[in-house]
């Protein structure tokens, strides 16, 4: 029986859920998960649970696990998503017993298919088979009762998501969830892929780790400290294109003291790139923390130098400088993932359930890429949400997607 839409305790009104037929394409993707139940008496199947999570991300009126449960009582939802009424206890239990690796497999399958045509174009001299991969971690604030997510102290809890983002295709490729204090280097070292060029910030500065990337059959462009010890092997001439890109120095070096050179078994390439950002207009000067614990801040300068280390001796210097600028794409994805898509709100407090929620959010992002052929944006998500609320017709959604495809 459908829930009473006049119930004052209902999270939303049934009339606010429309456009559910758009979810019909998901049935084929999730069909193979239907047989996965932890117990034969369980009514809620894995594919139904994932469908309800995707409904949560695509419809703004569903804002909590209780809202998801209420949606499962509605006839429209049951018809279009193929679900049955689920209790709040069943949804909470499902987060504990369903295997996140099944959702991970679906995520990776979609990630291999999705290509955003507005991703950066290939750079000169870069092999076609080499994927440009940005790696970084981001924190999600956790609840105090999530003891497994203890971070800096007894009153601070967070989980960390370690992402690998394929810049050349504009889609996330891998993710790992850990406690907030875990090492980003160790998380990435455990999931290195071959035939990738990893673009890394200073948080990944570790000589043995750089060698592990090379041993995995990949390359890297990483930012290091300006005072890193090195021995110059060769000074490279700077082309006019390199100087125009801000490159002031290009050397082949042995990195580190003689006692620690065993961590790196080959000479590497060091570039100094001068960055000059445009002056901010009518904005306060940017600041960044000097020490996170003391919460002291200093003003960011608009001009600074980047010291970049790479094993690619074959690439033009200007291409390496541009590759590091591409690292910003993963920061834009973090903003989409946490602020626009709304993945900062945790539906589950267990590590298992949170992993499933993360994969569901990534699947939602990839579906937008597959539908539109472009990276997900706030405007596209709003159009889909308007449709699911009955404010935009299916033809208007189709016209929006067609317009995005024409712009490719």
N, C-alpha and C positions, 0 to 999 in steps of 0.2 A: 504494500500500500504506500502511496506517495505521502510524503510529509505534508502537514498542514501549513500552507504558505502564510496563513494569518497568525501563526504561533509567534507571540512576541519574543520568545527565547530563540527563535530560529536565527542563525547567523546572517541569512540573506533570504530574499524572496525567490521563489521558483521561477518567476517571470524574468529574473535577471540572468538566467542561464539560457543562452541561445547559441546557435551556430555550432552545436555539438556534432553535427554531421561532418564537420571538418576533421574530426578525429577518426573518421572511417578509415583513413589511410594508415592509421596506426595498428589496426587489427592484424594486418599481414606481418608487420614488423614484430609484434608481440606474441603472435600465435604460438610460436614454439615454446614460450614460457608458461603456457596455460597448464601443462602437465606437472609443473613443479609446485608441489605442496609439501609442507613439512609433515603433515598428518592427513590420513585419508578422510577424517571427519571435518577438515578445514573447509569452510565455504569460500573464503577469500583466496583467489589464485594469484600467482605472481604477476601475470599480465594485467589483471584487474587493478592490483595495487599500483603498478607503474602508471596505468592510465589515469588513476585518480591523482597521482602526484603530478602528472603532466597537466591535468586540469587545473591544479593549484597554481602552476606557473603561468598558464595562459589566460586565466580568468581572474581579474583583480578582486572580484567579490568573495573569492575563496581565499581566506587569509590565515587560516590556522588548521590544525589537525581536526578540531571539532567541526570546522567548516567543510573539510573533506568528508567527514563522516556524515554530515547532514546532506551533502550533495549525493552520497551513495543511496539515500532514501528516495530521491526524486525519480519519477518515471522516465523523464527525458534522459537523465544520466544513465539509468539502467538500460534503456533502449539503445542509445548510441554508443556507449562504452562497453556494453555487455557485462555489466557488473550487477551484483545483488546487494541488498542492504547489508552494510557492515557496521558492526558496533565499534565504539571507540576503543574497547579492549582488543578487538581483533586487529584494528589498524596499528595499535601500539605493539601488539605481539608480533605482527608481520615484520615490523622493523627489526625485531630481534632474531627471527628464525629464517627469513629469506636470505639466500646467499648473494652478497653484493657482486660476486664475480660474474654472475649471469647478466646483471645490468652492465657491468664493465665490458663484457663481450659485445653486447649490443652497441654500446657507446663507441667502441673501437671499430666496429663494422661500419657504422655511420660516418665516423671520422675518416675512414679510408675512402668513402664515396664522395664526401662533401668537398667542394672547392669554391671558395669565394673569389669571384672574378675581379673584385676591387682590391685584392691583395697586392702587395708591391710586386712590380715586374722584375724579372730576373736581371741581375747585374752583369755587366760585361766581364767575361773571363770566368764566370762561375759555372761549373759543370752542371748540366741539366739534372743529373741523378742525385745531386747533393741538396738535401732539404735544409732550409734555414730554420733553425730551431732556437727559440728563446726559452730560457728556463728561469723560473723564479718562484718564490713562495709568498703566500699571502695569508694573513691571520683572520680567523672568524672568532668573534667573542663568544665564549661558552658560558653556560649557566653554572653557578657555584656548586650545584649538586652533581655536576659532571666531573667527578674526582679524577677520572682517567685523563682529563684534559688540563690538569694542573700545569700552570705556566711558571711565572716568576715567584709567586708566593702563595700563601694559603688563601688569599682573597682575590687572586687573579687567575682566571681560567680562559684558555683559548685553544683552538685547534688550528693546525697549519695545513694548508693545501699546497702541495708541490706540483706545479704545472710545467708541462712541456708544450709550448705553443708553436705550431708550424706556421711561421710567418709567410712562407712562400705560397701557402694554400689558405691562410686566414682562418684556421680552425685549431682547436685544442687537440692534441694528439695523445697525451697521457696525463694522469693525475694520481697523486698519492696523498692520503690523509694521515696525519700523525699528530702527536701532542704538540702544543705550541712551542716548546723549548727544543724540539728535535733539530738535527743538523740538516740544512739544505744540501750540503755537499754529499752526505751519506745517502740521502733520499734519491738524488739524481744519479749517483754512482751505481745504485742498485738497478736502475732502469735506463741505462744508456743504450741508444740505438745505433746501428752502423749507418754509414752513408748520410751523416748529418753534420751540419756546421752549427755548433752550439754558440750562441751569443750570450755572454754572461757578465753580470755586474761584479762589483768588488766582493760581494758576499761569498763568491765561489773561488776566491784566491787561495789556491793550494797546489803546490807544485806536483805532488804525487797524484792528485786528482786530475790535473792537466794530462799527465802521462796515461792515466786510465782511459781518458777520452780517446787518445791516439791509439791505445791498444785495442779499443773497441771498434776501430775502423772508422772513426769520425774525426772531425776537426773542431777548432774552437777559435773564437775571438773574445778575449776576456780583458776586462779593465783591471790593472794592477796599480800598486802604489808608485808614486813618482820617484821614490827613493830606493826602489828595488835594486839590489846589487847585481851587476852584470858585467860581462867581458865582451867587448865589441869584436866581432869577427869580420864584418863587412859593413861599410857605409854605402847606402844605396842612393842613387841620384833621384831627385824629385822631379817629376814631370810637371808641366804647367797645369794639367788637370788635378794632380795631387795637391799642388799649392793652392789652387782655387777651392779645394775641399777642406782647406785648413790644415793639411799635413805639413808639419815643420821638421820632422825627423823620421827617417826610415833606416833601421839597422837590422843586421843579423847578429844575434848575440848568444852567448852561453849565459843562462840565468842562474843566479845564486852563487854562494860561496863554493869553493872546491869540495868541501866536505858534504854538501847536500846536492851536488850535481848528479849523483846517482839516481835521484828521483826523476830527472829529465834526461833522457838518453840521446837527445839530438838538439842542435841549436834551433832557436826560434827567432821570430821576427818581432821587433819592437817598433811601434809607431807613436809619435807624439802628435796629437791633433788639437789644434786650438779651436775652441768653440766660442762663438760670440752670439748670444741670444738677443733678439730684438728687445728693446726697452719696454717694460710693462707700462701700459697706458692707463692712468687713473686707478691703479691697483697698488696695494701695499707691497713692499719688498718681500720676496719669498724668504722663508726661514726654514732651516732644518735642524734637527737635534744634534747637539754636540755629544751629549751623553743621555741615553734614554732613561737611565735610572735617576739621574739628578734633574732631568727635564729642563736642561739648559739649552738655549737655542742661539744660533748665530745667523746673521743675514747672508743669504746666498748672493754671490756675485753673478753678473750677467756674462762675464768672460772668464773662462777657465781652460785648463789643459786636461786632455784625456791621454793616458798612457795605455796603449792597447797592445796586448800580446797575442800572437797567433802562430800557428804552424804553417799557414798558407804562404809559401814563398812565391807562388805563381800568380797571385791575384794582384791587380793594380792597387796601389796605396789608396786611391780615392774610393775604390769599391769596399775596402776594409773599413774605412771611416764611415761609409754609408751603412754598412752592415750593423755597426754598433748603434747607429741612429734608429735602425729598425727594431731594436730591443724595446722601444717605447710601445710597440704594438701589444705586448703582453700586459702592460700597465693599462692600456685602454680596454683590453679584454677583462681585466680585473674589475674595472669600473662597471662594465656591462654586467658582469656576473654577480657582483655583490650589491650594487646600487640600483641598477635598472631592472634586472630580472628578479631581484629580491632574495638572493640566496643567503643573506645575513640572518634571516629568520629561520631558526632550526626547528623542524617538525619532530625530530627525534633526539633523544639524549644519549643514545648508545652509539658506539663507533660503527656497528653494523648498519644501523638505521640511517646514520648520517652519511655513510658511504653511498647507500642507495639513493638518498635524496640528492647528493652531489651528482651522481651519474644521471639521474632524471633531469636535473637542471642542464647538464651538458647535452643530453639528448634533445631537450627543448631548443637549445641554441643551435644545434646541428640541423634540426628540422627546418628552422628558419633559413639557414644557409641553403639547404636542399630545395626549399620552396622558391626562394628568391634568387639564388645564385650570387648573393652578396653577404657580407658580414652583417650580423644582426645589429639593429639600431633601435633606439628608443621609439622612433616614429613607426617602424614596422611592427614592433611589439604592441604599440598603442592601437594600430589599425586592427590587428588580430584580436586584441582585447575588446575593442569597440564592436567587432563582429560577434564575439562570444557573449556580449551583453545586449545584442539586438540593435545597436545604434548604427552599424554599418552593414550593408547587404553583402551577400557573397559576391555579387558582380563588382562592387566597389573594392573588395579585397583583391579580386582577380585583376582589376584595373591597376591597383597599387603595385602588385607583384609584376604585372606586365610592364609598367613604367620603369621599375627597377631593372628588369631584364633588358629593356631597350637602352638603358644608360650604360650597359656594359661595353 
